[in-house]
Amino acid sequence: RPTQRPGVVVRPANPRPARPTQRPGVVQPTQLRCRIGSSVVPRGGLLTITGSGLSGATVRIGGIVSPVVSNTDRMIQAQAAGGSGAVTVAAGGRRANCGNVRVMGR
């Protein structure tokens, strides 16, 4: 048993916390990233959103759910049915802000 001298602080060899290790067979979630193809879209027109982790995502424009016409992991095409504002994408419990769009027309 080592003896400690008065006034000497003993620190562990590695004070940094251990990093979590990836377990075999566990798939890490893909980060959700996106950006809009245009900042102005006609009402009823298609808004193209590109990025990653977009498979199965839902789209909101200005807080209003927009119908998704086409969807892959890297691209979404959603119909601009609602008002203007922030374009948000949600998938797998994750959410991302893609930018702002202005919906023009009736």
C-alpha positions as CSV (number, residue, x, y, z in Angstrom):
1,R,0.0,0.0,0.0
2,P,1.6,3.3,-1.1
3,T,1.9,6.0,1.5
4,Q,0.8,9.5,0.7
5,R,2.9,12.5,1.8
6,P,1.1,15.5,3.4
7,G,0.2,18.1,0.8
8,V,0.6,15.8,-2.2
9,V,-2.5,15.1,-4.3
10,V,-2.7,11.8,-6.1
11,R,-4.5,11.9,-9.4
12,P,-5.5,9.0,-11.6
13,A,-3.3,8.3,-14.6
14,N,-6.1,9.3,-17.1
15,P,-8.4,12.0,-15.8
16,R,-10.5,12.1,-19.0
17,P,-13.8,10.1,-18.9
18,A,-13.9,6.9,-21.0
19,R,-15.4,7.2,-24.5
20,P,-18.4,5.0,-25.1
21,T,-17.6,2.1,-27.4
22,Q,-19.8,1.0,-30.2
23,R,-21.2,-2.5,-29.6
24,P,-21.2,-5.0,-32.4
25,G,-24.6,-5.2,-34.2
26,V,-25.7,-1.8,-32.9
27,V,-26.3,0.7,-35.7
28,Q,-25.6,4.3,-34.8
29,P,-28.4,6.7,-36.0
30,T,-27.6,8.8,-39.1
31,Q,-27.5,12.5,-38.3
32,L,-30.4,14.4,-39.9
33,R,-29.1,17.2,-42.2
34,C,-31.0,19.2,-44.8
35,R,-31.2,22.3,-46.9
36,I,-33.9,23.6,-49.3
37,G,-33.3,23.9,-53.0
38,S,-35.1,27.3,-53.4
39,S,-36.3,30.1,-51.0
40,V,-39.4,30.8,-53.1
41,V,-42.0,28.2,-54.2
42,P,-45.4,28.6,-55.8
43,R,-48.3,27.3,-53.7
44,G,-48.9,23.7,-54.7
45,G,-45.4,23.5,-56.2
46,L,-42.7,21.1,-55.2
47,L,-40.0,22.0,-52.7
48,T,-36.8,20.0,-53.1
49,I,-34.9,19.3,-49.8
50,T,-31.5,17.6,-50.0
51,G,-29.3,16.3,-47.2
52,S,-28.8,13.0,-45.3
53,G,-30.9,10.8,-43.0
54,L,-34.1,12.0,-44.8
55,S,-35.6,8.5,-45.4
56,G,-39.2,8.4,-44.0
57,A,-39.1,12.0,-42.9
58,T,-42.1,14.3,-42.5
59,V,-41.9,18.0,-43.7
60,R,-43.4,21.1,-42.2
61,I,-43.4,24.5,-43.9
62,G,-44.3,27.3,-41.5
63,G,-45.5,24.8,-39.0
64,I,-48.0,23.2,-41.5
65,V,-47.5,19.6,-42.5
66,S,-46.6,19.3,-46.2
67,P,-47.4,16.2,-48.3
68,V,-44.3,14.3,-49.2
69,V,-44.4,13.3,-52.9
70,S,-40.9,11.6,-53.1
71,N,-38.6,10.5,-50.4
72,T,-35.1,8.9,-50.3
73,D,-32.3,9.1,-47.7
74,R,-30.7,12.0,-49.6
75,M,-33.7,13.9,-51.1
76,I,-37.3,14.8,-50.4
77,Q,-39.9,16.5,-52.6
78,A,-42.7,18.0,-50.7
79,Q,-45.8,19.9,-51.9
80,A,-45.9,23.5,-50.7
81,A,-49.5,23.4,-49.5
82,G,-49.3,25.8,-46.6
83,G,-47.9,29.2,-45.7
84,S,-44.4,30.5,-45.7
85,G,-41.8,30.1,-43.0
86,A,-39.3,27.7,-41.6
87,V,-38.9,24.3,-43.3
88,T,-38.4,21.6,-40.7
89,V,-37.8,17.9,-41.3
90,A,-38.4,15.2,-38.7
91,A,-37.3,11.5,-38.9
92,G,-36.7,8.9,-36.3
93,G,-37.2,11.2,-33.3
94,R,-34.7,13.7,-34.8
95,R,-35.6,17.2,-36.2
96,A,-33.7,19.6,-38.4
97,N,-34.3,23.1,-39.7
98,C,-33.6,23.3,-43.4
99,G,-34.0,27.0,-44.0
100,N,-36.9,29.4,-44.7
101,V,-39.2,29.4,-47.8
102,R,-41.7,31.9,-49.1
103,V,-44.8,30.2,-50.7
104,M,-46.3,32.4,-53.4
105,G,-49.7,32.5,-55.0
106,R,-53.2,31.5,-54.0
